[in-house]
Amino acid sequence: MNIFRLSGDMLHLISFLVLMYRMRGQRSCRGVSLKSQILFLIVFCCRYLDLFFSFVSLYNTMMKIFFISATATIVYWMLTKYRSSYDMDNDKLHGDGSFMGHLPPHGVLGYIIVPCFLLALIWNEGFEAFEILWAFSIYLEAVAILPQLFMLQKTKEGEAFTLLYIFCVGAYRGLYIINWIYRYFTEKHYWQPLVWVSGVVQTLLYADFFYYYWIALRDGAKFQLPG
Amino acid sequence: SYQNSGKDEL
């Protein structure tokens, strides 16, 4: 454990709290992508299957349980008490309604879940169920924020807490990259190209957002995407 | 090993 990873994890933890605080405070989930939240829930459920068979540390175990339960709570709230404020029209992917005619989650399944799973079958750290699901979770996490970013793109502006949430998740990913560099130089045999490549892709997806978020903060102006 | 792989991260 180093300071970069710890800070990254803390930002990740805070991101859930920000989102939940915001939803409860405003009694609304407007501007939050249910698709991204469901994808994150799939990510955590697949990756943390090792809760059942391998123990790393109490810290890891508690964080894993928190990530799964917080995301499950957010999804549950969006489907129940805050359902009426869910902005479904702006949470549609380009392919929704057209993927092979009529398969249910359309865009998300066709453009995000299936490609990630196929990639996991090709590039993994071992051809067995857990390894494939683990690789799948890494690839899926890399792109899980896309529906949220598309939603922001459609509405052009976001509510302060939603923006803070995206910022926290993006910053957590950025800190993980620094953590990897640190580990590479301080640990022997630390080599994980699969995670590094996905992590860099994931962080790049936030670049645009960070740029406009920074402009808004610098100018004390409202966050507004161009176009 | 597990401790030295990406699997000891979150």
Chai-1 contact restraints between the chains, C-beta under 6 A:
chainA,res_idxA,chainB,res_idxB,connection_type,confidence,min_distance_angstrom,max_distance_angstrom,comment,restraint_id
A,D9,B,L10,contact,1.0,0.0,6.0,A-B,restraint_1
A,V56,B,D8,contact,1.0,0.0,6.0,A-B,restraint_2
A,M63,B,L10,contact,1.0,0.0,6.0,A-B,restraint_3
A,H189,B,N4,contact,1.0,0.0,6.0,A-B,restraint_4
A,Y190,B,N4,contact,1.0,0.0,6.0,A-B,restraint_5
A,Q192,B,S5,contact,1.0,0.0,6.0,A-B,restraint_6
A,Q192,B,G6,contact,1.0,0.0,6.0,A-B,restraint_7
A,V195,B,G6,contact,1.0,0.0,6.0,A-B,restraint_8
